[in-house]
Amino acid sequence: DAKTTQPPSMDCAEGRAANLPCNHSTISGNEYVYWYRQIHSQGPQYIIHGLKNNETNEMASLIITEDRKSSTLILPHATLRDTAVYYCIVRVISGSARQLTFGSGTQLTVLP
Amino acid sequence: DAGVTQSPTHLIKTRGQQVTLRCSPKSGHDTVSWYQQALGQGPQFIFQYYEEEERQRGNFPDRFSGHQFPNYSSELNVNALLLGDSALYLCASSLRRGSQPQHFGDGTRLSIL
Protein backbone atom coordinates (compact mmCIF):
# COMPACT_ATOMS: atom_id res chain seq x y z
CA ASP A 1 0.00 0.00 0.00
CA ALA A 2 1.14 3.54 -0.75
CA LYS A 3 2.73 5.60 2.02
CA THR A 4 0.94 8.72 3.28
CA THR A 5 2.29 11.95 4.75
CA GLN A 6 0.29 14.12 7.15
CA PRO A 7 1.18 17.15 9.28
CA PRO A 8 1.69 16.07 12.91
CA SER A 9 -0.69 18.65 14.35
CA MET A 10 -3.25 21.32 13.44
CA ASP A 11 -5.51 23.71 15.33
CA CYS A 12 -8.96 24.88 14.29
CA ALA A 13 -11.42 27.33 15.85
CA GLU A 14 -14.74 25.91 16.95
CA GLY A 15 -17.42 26.44 14.30
CA ARG A 16 -14.93 26.88 11.49
CA ALA A 17 -14.08 24.33 8.80
CA ALA A 18 -11.16 22.03 9.53
CA ASN A 19 -9.16 21.07 6.44
CA LEU A 20 -6.78 18.15 7.00
CA PRO A 21 -4.32 17.44 4.17
CA CYS A 22 -2.77 14.13 3.18
CA ASN A 23 -0.10 13.43 0.62
CA HIS A 24 -0.05 10.03 -1.14
CA SER A 25 2.08 10.70 -4.19
CA THR A 26 2.80 7.00 -4.89
CA ILE A 27 -0.84 5.92 -4.91
CA SER A 28 -1.82 3.29 -7.47
CA GLY A 29 -4.94 3.16 -9.57
CA ASN A 30 -6.53 0.40 -7.47
CA GLU A 31 -5.93 2.04 -4.09
CA TYR A 32 -8.62 3.79 -2.09
CA VAL A 33 -8.08 6.64 0.35
CA TYR A 34 -9.59 6.06 3.80
CA TRP A 35 -9.88 8.44 6.73
CA TYR A 36 -10.25 7.36 10.33
CA ARG A 37 -10.07 9.30 13.55
CA GLN A 38 -9.26 8.23 17.07
CA ILE A 39 -10.52 10.08 20.09
CA HIS A 40 -8.47 9.50 23.22
CA SER A 41 -8.99 6.05 24.77
CA GLN A 42 -11.35 4.90 22.02
CA GLY A 43 -10.92 2.72 18.94
CA PRO A 44 -10.44 4.31 15.51
CA GLN A 45 -13.68 5.56 13.99
CA TYR A 46 -14.27 5.32 10.25
CA ILE A 47 -15.03 8.69 8.64
CA ILE A 48 -15.07 8.40 4.86
CA HIS A 49 -13.32 6.80 1.90
CA GLY A 50 -13.01 7.37 -1.84
CA LEU A 51 -11.26 6.28 -5.01
CA LYS A 52 -11.12 9.31 -7.30
CA ASN A 53 -14.35 11.26 -6.98
CA ASN A 54 -15.09 13.67 -4.18
CA GLU A 55 -17.20 12.11 -1.45
CA THR A 56 -19.48 13.54 1.22
CA ASN A 57 -21.32 11.99 4.11
CA GLU A 58 -22.88 13.19 7.34
CA MET A 59 -19.51 13.52 9.02
CA ALA A 60 -17.20 15.04 6.44
CA SER A 61 -16.19 15.65 2.84
CA LEU A 62 -13.24 14.09 1.04
CA ILE A 63 -11.60 15.99 -1.78
CA ILE A 64 -9.16 13.98 -3.93
CA THR A 65 -7.03 15.84 -6.45
CA GLU A 66 -7.36 14.91 -10.11
CA ASP A 67 -3.93 13.22 -10.17
CA ARG A 68 -4.91 11.41 -6.90
CA LYS A 69 -1.58 12.29 -5.29
CA SER A 70 -3.16 14.16 -2.41
CA SER A 71 -6.46 14.57 -0.61
CA THR A 72 -8.13 16.80 1.96
CA LEU A 73 -10.59 15.83 4.65
CA ILE A 74 -13.00 18.64 5.45
CA LEU A 75 -14.99 18.87 8.67
CA PRO A 76 -17.39 21.69 7.76
CA HIS A 77 -18.19 23.02 11.24
CA ALA A 78 -15.68 21.71 13.75
CA THR A 79 -16.78 21.18 17.35
CA LEU A 80 -14.76 20.46 20.48
CA ARG A 81 -15.75 16.80 20.13
CA ASP A 82 -13.84 16.65 16.82
CA THR A 83 -10.55 16.93 18.72
CA ALA A 84 -8.79 13.66 17.81
CA VAL A 85 -5.95 12.07 15.86
CA TYR A 86 -6.91 11.80 12.19
CA TYR A 87 -5.39 9.05 10.07
CA CYS A 88 -5.20 9.05 6.28
CA ILE A 89 -4.71 5.51 4.93
CA VAL A 90 -4.27 4.20 1.41
CA ARG A 91 -5.23 0.62 0.79
CA VAL A 92 -5.41 -1.79 -2.11
CA ILE A 93 -8.77 -3.42 -2.54
CA SER A 94 -8.29 -7.12 -3.10
CA GLY A 95 -9.26 -10.32 -1.37
CA SER A 96 -5.80 -10.86 0.05
CA ALA A 97 -4.69 -7.39 1.13
CA ARG A 98 -7.11 -5.86 3.53
CA GLN A 99 -4.95 -4.76 6.44
CA LEU A 100 -4.83 -1.07 7.32
CA THR A 101 -1.40 0.52 7.66
CA PHE A 102 -1.60 3.44 10.06
CA GLY A 103 0.94 6.24 10.11
CA SER A 104 1.32 8.81 12.87
CA GLY A 105 -1.73 10.83 11.83
CA THR A 106 -2.60 14.47 12.50
CA GLN A 107 -3.57 15.62 15.97
CA LEU A 108 -6.44 18.05 15.39
CA THR A 109 -7.21 20.33 18.31
CA VAL A 110 -10.45 22.32 18.09
CA LEU A 111 -10.15 25.48 20.16
CA PRO A 112 -13.10 27.21 21.86
CA ASP B 1 -27.25 -2.90 15.74
CA ALA B 2 -24.29 -3.65 17.99
CA GLY B 3 -20.90 -2.65 16.71
CA VAL B 4 -17.64 -4.43 17.42
CA THR B 5 -17.39 -5.47 21.06
CA GLN B 6 -14.24 -6.45 22.91
CA SER B 7 -13.63 -7.97 26.32
CA PRO B 8 -12.25 -7.34 28.80
CA THR B 9 -11.76 -3.57 28.64
CA HIS B 10 -8.75 -3.62 30.94
CA LEU B 11 -6.39 -6.37 32.03
CA ILE B 12 -3.29 -6.53 34.20
CA LYS B 13 -0.84 -9.41 33.86
CA THR B 14 2.72 -10.16 34.91
CA ARG B 15 5.67 -11.13 32.75
CA GLY B 16 5.61 -14.72 31.51
CA GLN B 17 1.87 -15.13 31.85
CA GLN B 18 -0.55 -15.85 29.03
CA VAL B 19 -3.61 -13.79 28.05
CA THR B 20 -6.71 -14.26 25.89
CA LEU B 21 -8.64 -11.31 24.47
CA ARG B 22 -12.05 -11.63 22.84
CA CYS B 23 -13.86 -9.89 20.01
CA SER B 24 -17.38 -10.05 18.60
CA PRO B 25 -17.64 -8.54 15.13
CA LYS B 26 -20.26 -6.15 13.85
CA SER B 27 -23.39 -7.96 12.70
CA GLY B 28 -23.02 -9.18 9.11
CA HIS B 29 -19.21 -9.02 9.06
CA ASP B 30 -17.16 -12.16 8.33
CA THR B 31 -13.56 -10.97 8.73
CA VAL B 32 -11.75 -10.02 11.93
CA SER B 33 -8.42 -8.22 12.17
CA TRP B 34 -6.34 -7.55 15.27
CA TYR B 35 -4.11 -4.54 15.87
CA GLN B 36 -1.69 -3.54 18.61
CA GLN B 37 -1.40 0.14 19.56
CA ALA B 38 1.48 1.22 21.79
CA LEU B 39 1.16 4.49 23.63
CA GLY B 40 1.57 7.47 21.30
CA GLN B 41 1.71 5.39 18.12
CA GLY B 42 -0.71 4.33 15.41
CA PRO B 43 -2.19 0.82 15.44
CA GLN B 44 0.00 -1.96 14.04
CA PHE B 45 -1.56 -4.93 12.20
CA ILE B 46 -1.13 -8.29 13.94
CA PHE B 47 -3.22 -10.71 11.84
CA GLN B 48 -6.52 -11.27 10.11
CA TYR B 49 -8.99 -14.16 10.24
CA TYR B 50 -11.52 -15.23 7.66
CA GLU B 51 -13.37 -18.55 7.42
CA GLU B 52 -11.70 -19.60 10.68
CA GLU B 53 -8.21 -19.39 9.21
CA GLU B 54 -5.39 -16.87 9.58
CA ARG B 55 -5.19 -15.18 6.18
CA GLN B 56 -2.57 -12.50 6.68
CA ARG B 57 -0.04 -11.70 9.37
CA GLY B 58 1.97 -8.66 10.31
CA ASN B 59 5.45 -8.59 11.82
CA PHE B 60 4.61 -10.22 15.15
CA PRO B 61 6.24 -13.29 16.77
CA ASP B 62 4.59 -16.68 17.15
CA ARG B 63 3.76 -15.81 20.76
CA PHE B 64 0.79 -14.03 19.21
CA SER B 65 -1.85 -16.44 17.97
CA GLY B 66 -5.54 -16.32 17.28
CA HIS B 67 -8.69 -18.16 16.52
CA GLN B 68 -11.95 -17.47 14.74
CA PHE B 69 -15.13 -19.33 15.60
CA PRO B 70 -18.00 -20.38 13.30
CA ASN B 71 -20.04 -17.38 14.51
CA TYR B 72 -17.16 -15.11 13.29
CA SER B 73 -16.09 -14.07 16.78
CA SER B 74 -12.39 -14.19 17.47
CA GLU B 75 -9.75 -14.54 20.17
CA LEU B 76 -6.24 -13.19 20.40
CA ASN B 77 -3.81 -15.16 22.55
CA VAL B 78 -0.44 -13.91 23.71
CA ASN B 79 1.98 -16.29 25.46
CA ALA B 80 5.06 -15.55 27.56
CA LEU B 81 4.09 -11.92 28.08
CA LEU B 82 6.82 -9.28 27.94
CA LEU B 83 6.77 -5.77 29.34
CA GLY B 84 6.73 -4.53 25.74
CA ASP B 85 3.39 -6.23 25.13
CA SER B 86 1.71 -3.51 27.19
CA ALA B 87 -0.60 -1.80 24.70
CA LEU B 88 -4.15 -1.24 23.52
CA TYR B 89 -5.30 -4.25 21.52
CA LEU B 90 -7.90 -3.40 18.89
CA CYS B 91 -10.22 -5.67 16.99
CA ALA B 92 -11.71 -4.61 13.66
CA SER B 93 -14.35 -6.37 11.59
CA SER B 94 -15.30 -6.09 7.94
CA LEU B 95 -16.65 -7.94 4.96
CA ARG B 96 -14.04 -9.93 3.09
CA ARG B 97 -14.90 -8.47 -0.29
CA GLY B 98 -15.40 -4.95 -1.55
CA SER B 99 -14.23 -1.55 -0.43
CA GLN B 100 -16.32 -1.18 2.70
CA PRO B 101 -14.37 -0.03 5.74
CA GLN B 102 -13.21 -1.92 8.78
CA HIS B 103 -15.03 -1.04 11.98
CA PHE B 104 -13.12 -1.01 15.25
CA GLY B 105 -13.98 -1.82 18.82
CA ASP B 106 -12.72 0.30 21.70
CA GLY B 107 -10.01 -2.19 22.52
CA THR B 108 -8.57 -4.00 25.50
CA ARG B 109 -5.95 -2.12 27.50
CA LEU B 110 -3.32 -4.69 28.55
CA SER B 111 -0.77 -3.74 31.19
CA ILE B 112 2.18 -5.99 31.97
CA LEU B 113 3.86 -5.63 35.36
Interface residues (C-beta under 8 A of the other chain):
Chain A: Y32 Y34 Y36 S41 Q42 G43 P44 Q45 Y46 H49 L51 Y87 I93 G95 S96 A97 R98 Q99 L100 T101 F102 G103 S104 G105
Chain B: V4 T31 S33 Y35 Q41 G42 P43 Q44 F45 Q48 R55 Q56 G58 L90 A92 S94 R96 R97 G98 S99 P101 Q102 H103 F104 G105 D106 G107
